[in-house]
Amino acid sequence: MSTHNHHTILGPNDGPAAEVINTQGTASICLVCEHASAFIPASLANLGVALEHRHSHAAWDIGGLDLAKALSEKLDAPLVASRVSRLVYDCNRPPSAPGAFPERSEVIDVPGNVGLDDTARAARVTEVYDPFRMLLKTTLDAFSTPPALVTIHTFTPTWFGQPRSVELGLLHDADDRLARAMMATRPDGLDAQLNAPYSVTDGVTHTLREHAIPRGLQNVMIEVRNDLVSDAAGVARFADILSTMLIKALATQEAL
């Protein structure tokens, strides 16, 4: 049993489980990237995941952090990002959800998550999920006016062999105001859809439900197809598109 800080997963050099980028951002928007990192602490021996899958969409949202950082800069908004792979703990799932510790992601097996006992689960909740959740809470608390909560995700162009045509998904939970307002501002020629390629029934709106809905915050979950943000040009293009959509949508909401 390791003794440092009673931690069992994150080693002394692994750094915090979550971080805030652009803490001094002045926009009334809080950005979140739950699947920002593919990092698996050494203590978990790569969870038994094959080398070629460790930086796949199973481990993190490819391009997600780059896009979130570009948006943070453009909007001058704080960004709360996880620093640990979703395979260790998926910060967009509650501890009760099977997907919080996925045993398999699409066609990729995660042997290190099979048959986890309560102690192992609790350690991951304590070391990965709780710090992320608390950091997001304190970041939201620090806003002088209630911010919009915007989570940034990417998705894989093919899923179980089926190509996905949608390029941008705008997802909502019980509150659809911002998602619908953004849909109304979408640029021509972009395949943008509401609640695609996932929806609330897939259990993907946990962050919105946990942090935005109870506070009555405007909120949206943004999903961009990852092949569209796989390089700097793609990231810049989508940072432009999304910042414009967000600013327009929030302005129309404020006018109501």
N, C-alpha and C positions, 0 to 999 in steps of 0.2 A: 504493500500500500504506500503510495507516495505521500509525503508529508506537507509539501509546499502548498500553502493556502487550502489544504484539504481538497485540492482539485485532483480529479482522476483522469480527466480528458485533456484539457488544455495545459500544455507544459509551460514552464516559466518564461520561455522565449516565444511563445505563440501569440502573445499580445491579446488585446481584448476581443470578446466575441462579436462586438458591434462597435461602430464608430459613427460620429457625426462629421460630415464634410460641409464646409461653409457655414459654420455655426453662427456667424454674424450676418447671414443672409437677411435682406430687408423685406423680401416679398412675403405676402401673407399666404404662403404656400409651404407645406411641408412635404418633401419628396421622400419616398421610402423605396429601398431596393432589398427585398428579403432574400433574394437568391443571387447576391452580388459576387460570391466567391466560390471557388472550387476547392478551397483548402480543407484537407482532412488532417487533423492532428496526428502526429507520429504514433501516439499511444494507441490509435485505432488501426494501425497497420493497413492503411488504405481501405479498410472495411472489406478487404478481399476482392475489391473491384479491379477488373482487368485493366492493365495499363492504358489500353486504347480508349477506355471509357471514362477515364478519370477527369478529362476536360470536356466531356460530352454534355449535351443538354440535360442529362440525368443529374449531373453533379452541380450545375449552376445554370443561370440564364445567360447564355452566350451573348455578349454585347450589351447586357443589361446595365452593368455598372458604368461602362463608357457612355451609354446614352443618358443614364441618370446624372452623371457628373456634368455632361454637356448641358443638360437642362438646368441643373443647379447653377451653372455659370450664367447661362442665358437669362434665366428668370431671377437670379440672385436669391435663390431659395436654399435653406438648409436641407441636407440629405442624410437620412439615417440608413446606414447600410450594414448588413450582416457581413462578418468576416470569416464565416465557417460554411462549408458546403451544406446544401439542403439534404444531402444524404446522411449527414450526422444528425441534423435536426432541421426540419423544414419550418422556418420561422413564420410561414404563412398558414400554419396549421396549429390547432390547439393540441395540447398533450394527449387528449382523449382520441384524436383522429389516428387511424392506422397509417395514413400518409405522412405523419410527423416523423416516423422512422421507416422509410420505405424499404421493403424487402426486395422489391423489384421496381424498376422504372422503365416503362415501355418494354423493350426486349433485353434490358440490362439487369443482371442479378447483382444484389448487394448482400453477399453471404454474411458480412459482419453485422447485419441488422436482423438476421433470422433468429427467432427464439430469444429475443432480449428479455431479461428478467426485470422486475420492478426497480431494482437497484440501478441497473444500467440505464433504464429509461429516465429515472429520477435524476441521475447524474447529468444526463444530456439536457434535461429541462433546466436544471439549476445552473449549468455552466454555459449553455448556448441560448436557450429561449428566454429565460428570465432576464439576463442582461440586455438582450435586444428589446424586449418588451418595456423594461424600465427606462431604457435610453429613449425610446420613442415617446413614452409617456412624459418624461421630463422635458423633452424637446418641445412637445405640443404645449405643455404647461407654460413654457417660457414665452410664447407668442403674446403680444399685447392685445391683438384682436384675433378672434378665432380663425385659424387658417383653413384653407382647403387641404385635404389629405389626398395625395396623389401617389399611387404605388406603380412602380415601373417594372415590367416583366418582358421577357421574350419567349417565343415558342418555336418549336422545330418545324421546318417546312414539310416534313413527311412524318406521319404518325402511324405506326404499324403498317408501313408500306403505302399509306394513302396520302397523296399530295394535298396540301391545304392551300386554297386560293386566297383566303383572307390575308390581308397584309397588316391591318391594324384592328385590334379588338378593343372596345371600350366596355368594361364590365362594371356592373353595379350590384349592390345588395338591395336592401329595402328602399334606399334613397337613390332615385335615378336621375335627379336634377342635373348634375354636372355631366354625367355620361351622355344624356340626351342633348344637352346644350352644346357639348363638343361635337356630337354627331352632326348637328346642324351647321357647324363651321368647317366640316371636313373639306379638303381640297378636291377638286375634280380629278378623276383618273386614279384616285386611291381607293382600293378595295377595303373600306372601313365598315365594320359591322358591330352591332350592339350584342354583347354577350356571346362573342365568338373568339377563339375556338372553344372557349369554356364558358360556363355560367355558374351561378350561385349553387346549382344542384351538384356541381363537381366539388363543392367544398373549398373553392379558391378565394372566397371573399372574407376570410378570417380576419385579416388586418383591418379591413373596413368596418367589420362588425364589432371588433374588439375596441377600436380606437376612435373611429369617426362617428358611427351611428349614435353611441351613447352621449357624445358631446354635441350632436346636431351639426357636425361639420360637413360642408360640401365635400364630396369624395368621389374618386373614380379609380379604377384599376386599369392601367394601360398595358396592352399586350402587343408587341411588335414582332413580326416574323423575323427570326434571327438572321436569315440570309441577307436581309435588307440593312442590317446594322453590323455587318461582319468586317467593315473597314472604316477608316476615318471619314471618308466621303459619305458613306451611308449614315453614320452616326450624326454627322453635321446636318445632313438633309432632314433626318427625323427630329433632331433637336429643334430645327427651324419650324417644321410642320407642327410639332406638338406644342411648342411654346406659343405659336400663333393661335392655335386652336384653343389652348387653355386660357390665354389672356382674353380672347374674344368671348369665350363661353362664360368666364367669370364676370366679365363686364355686363353681359346680358342678364346674368343672375342678379347682380347687384342692382340693376335697373328695375327689377320686378318689385 
